[in-house]
Amino acid sequence: MVRIAGDLAYRSGGNIKFDLKAFNNAIHLALTVMDNKRVFENFELIYNEYFKKRKGIPVLGATTLLVPHYVDAEEVENIAKFIASLNEEIPYNLLIFHPVFMMNDIPITPRKQIEECYNVAKKHLKYVNIKQYAFNRLSPFFSFLGFKRNSFKDFFMKCFVCSFPLLFQLLQL
């Protein structure tokens, strides 16, 4: 199934983004109730089969949700080292955690944790971004953390399948 998705992303100009939740398997199990071995194996498979074949938009990327008390700078650095062991040009996005759904008792990712995770990832990778969901852009949490509205730069893209306009935001440190 992973090869089919990789082939489709490669041929269509799309991208496969892996959610690398944690490098430490115990933390990954706590967050997902699943082992992380297969996730890292599949990431490496897509890299080996498709990444070098296409210039421009990379066929492979990774994200990690910065869950306070679980995913810290050590976790992010281990993930970044794994990615860099394949290629330091694989894009890596750090996502700011917002307390919703079943994890609503955990706070939003603190600014200090965001900066520490960003800095350790940048030691190993060329393309590291901090992202958040657009609907939380004006959230009072961001001013509480010391971010201003103009801290986020909007980027618009069109879906490669249906041309629906998509908005995503990058945090400018």
N, C-alpha and C positions, 0 to 999 in steps of 0.2 A: 504494500500500500504506500509506503514512504517513497519508493522508487517511482510509482505512478504520479504521486504529487510532485516529486522533484522534476520529473520529465515534463509535466504540464506547466509548472512554473518556469522552467527553462525555455520551453517552446513559445510560451505566451508573453514572455518578458516580465513575468511576475516574480514574486519573492516568497520564500518560505521563512517564516519567523518562528523560531523555537522559543518557548517560554522555559528558560533554564531557571527554575525556582530556587534551587540550592545545590551546591556542590557536595556538601555533606549529606550522605544518604539519610541519616537520622532526622535532620531538619526537613529534607524533602518528604520523608514519610509523615512527619508531623503536619506539614502543610497540605499534602495531597493524598495520603494513605496509599501511595504507590512508590515503588522503587524507582530511582533515577537512572539506573544503568542503561535501560533501553533508550531513554531520551538522549543521553550523550552519544550512544552508539549511532542512533539515527542522524543526529547532527553531523557526526563525522562522515557518515555514509553520503549525505547530501553534499557535504564539502568535497569529498573525494571524487564524486561522480559528476558534479555540475559547476562548482564554484569557478574553476579556472577556465571553463569553456566560454564564459561570457564576460565581456568588458562592459563597463557602464554600470547599469543598475545591478547590484549583486543579487544572485539567486538565493542567498542565504543570509540571515541575520538572527540576532538573539535579543531577548528581553529578560529582565529580572525585576520582579516587583520587590521594592525595598520595604519589607514587612518589619516594623520595629520589633525588637526582641527576638527575631528569628534570622533575618538576612542582614548581616552587618558587613563592615568593610572586609573582614577576613573571608567571608563567603564570596563576596563580589570579586575580590582579588583572585581567589582560586578559580572562579568561573572565567575571569579574564585571562588568566594564565592558560587554561584549557583552550580557549578560543584562539589565543595567540600562538599556541603550539601548532595550530593548523595554519593560521594566517592572521597577521596583525591588522589586516584591512577588512576583516569581517565586521560589519556594523554591530554595535552593542548599545541597547537602549535600557536605561535605568528608569523604572516607573515609580512615581510617587504613590505610596499607599494611601488610600482613603478608607476610613472605617465604614463599611457597608456589609450587608447581608449577614453571614454567620460570624464574621470577625469584627463586629461593631464595637467590641470592647477594647480594641487595640487603637492607639492614637494614630493620627496622620504621621507620616515619616518626618522626623525632626530635621531641620535644616542642617545641623551638624552631621547627621548620618548621611544625608544626601551628598554633602560636600566631600566627606571622607570616602564614600563609595565611588564617587566620580573620580577623585584624585587617584585612588589605587587602580581603578580600571584604566585610566589614561596612561599609567606607567607601562602598560602592556599592549594597549590597542590604540590605533590611530583615530578611529571613529566611534566616539562615545557621546551619547546624548542623554539628557534627562528629559523625560516626558511626563505629561499629565493629561488627563482627559479634559477635553474642551469644555464640557458642561460644568466643571469645577473651577474654571478660570477665575471667576469673580468671587470665589468662596472666601469667607473671612479667615479661613485657616491660613491662606497664603500671606495675608498681611500680618497675621500673628507670627508666622515664620520669618518675616522680614522681607518677603518678596513683594515687589510692586507689580501692578497690572502689566507694565511694559517689560517685565522680566521675561515674559513669554513671547516668542516670535511665532506668528501664525504661518503655516504653510498649507497651500491648497493643492490637491492632486485630484485626478479623475480616476475612478475605478477602471481598470483595464478591461473588465468584462462588460459593464453597463454604462460607463461614463458618468456615473453619479459623482457629484463633487464631494470630496472628503476633506475634512479639516483635521490637522494635527498640530501640536504645539511643541516647541522645544524651549527648554529653560536656558536662558543666557546667563551663565555665571560670570 
